[in-house]
């Protein structure tokens, strides 16, 4: 592990975001939780040196709308990485599986189709307590993944 990883497991590589532009797409459904995700993500991007003016933050109604916004942002070629934020809490119907599977698959597809890293922090949880327990750490993790992967792809290119 490098000194720049601040001791969090699973992270290595360059975590300097000072030269990066990043866009965040946040679902408004379960907005208190997604707001906490966004706050933690934005705070961590700042810690990693991403200038505030290099961050675009947009919101969409729910998790199923996140991939379309990501695609539109990717098509601009203005960003080094994208971040998907949302929260899907299991209910009593199959809807949970549908939204979780479709949104996750579509987020991955956008990243692969456009060759842009996307940190997927759309939480899929059993209940609200699980969502709250994960909101802040997963928001921070999303920022770190976006910065690390953007720098990795720049290095490979």
N, C-alpha and C positions, 0 to 999 in steps of 0.2 A: 504494500500500500504506500502511496505517496503522501507527503505532507499536505498536499492540496485537497486530499479527500476528506479532511476534517474527521477522520476516524469512522466513517460510515462504511459498513461492509458492502461489497459489490461494486464499489466505484473505484476506478483508476483512470489514468489518462488526464488529459488537459481539462481543467475546470475553470479556465479563464474565459469569461464571456464578454470581455471588453470590446471585442471586434465583431460581435454577433448581432444579428437581428432575429428576433423571435416573435411569433404570433401565438396567442392563446385563444382557444375557443372554449367557452364555458357554457354548459347547459344551465338554464335557469330552473328547471324542474328540481325540486329539493334544494331551493336556492340558498337556504341558510348553510347547508353543508357544502354546496359548490362554492359559495362565497368564502367559506373557510379554506377550502382547497386553493382558491385563487389567491387569497391573501398570503398564505404560506408560500405558494409558488412565486408570487411577485417579490416577496421579501427575500427568498433564496436567490432569485435572479439578480437582485441588487447586491447581495453578498458576493455573488460570483462575478460581479463587475459588469453585468449587462446594463448599458445606459437606459434610463427610463424612456428616452425618446426612440430607442431601438426596439421597443416592445409595443406590439399592437394587441389589444385585448377586446375581443368581441363576444357577444352572448347570443345564444340561440334558444329556442323553446325547450328542447330536451335532447337526450342522448342520441336519438335517431337523426337529429338534424346536425349534429356535430360533424360527421364526415363530409357533408356537402360544403359546409363552411371551410373545413380544412382543405378540401379540393380547390375551392375558389382561391384561397390564400396561396396554396402551392402553385397554382397556375400563374400567379403574378411574378414568380421567381424573385421576389423581394426578401425572402426569409431563409435563414440558414437552418432553422428548425421550427417545428410546430409543437404545441402542447394541447392535448384534449383533456378537458375537465368535465366530470359529470358524476352523477350518483344514481344508481339503480338499486332500489330496495325491493327484495322479494315480497310479492303479495300472495294472494290465494289462487292466482290463475297462471296460465302458461305465458302470459304477457312478459313476465320477468325474463324468461329464457329467450323469447323472441327479441326483445330490446337488447339484452346483454350480448347475445350471439351476433345479431345483425350489426350493431354499432361497433363491436370489437372487430369483426371481420372487415367492415368498411374502412375503419381507421387504418388498419394494416394495409389494405389494398391501396389507399391513397398514398401512403408512404412509399410503397413499392413502385406504384405506377409513376410517381413523380421523382423518385430518388431523393426524398427528403426525410430526415429523421422526424418521427412523431413520438413524443412521450405520451403514452396512453394512461391517463389517470382518471379513467371513468370507473369509479368504484362499483363493484357488484357485490352486494352484501345481503345478509339475511334480515337485518333489522337496523333501526336507526342508531342504536348504541354502537354497533360495529362500524357504521358510517362515521360517526363522530370520532371514534378511536383511530380511524385511519385518515381522516381529512388532513390534518396538519402534516403528518409524516409523508403521506403520498403526494401532497402538494409540493413539499420540498424535494422529494425524490424526482418528481416530474421535471422540475427546473434543472436538477443535476444531470438527469438523463439527456435532456435536450442539449445542454451545453457540451457534455462529453461526446455525444454522438455527432453534433455539428462539427466539433473540432476534429474528431476522428475522420469524418468524410472529407474535410478540407485537407487533412494530412494525406489521405489516400489519393485524392485528386492531384 
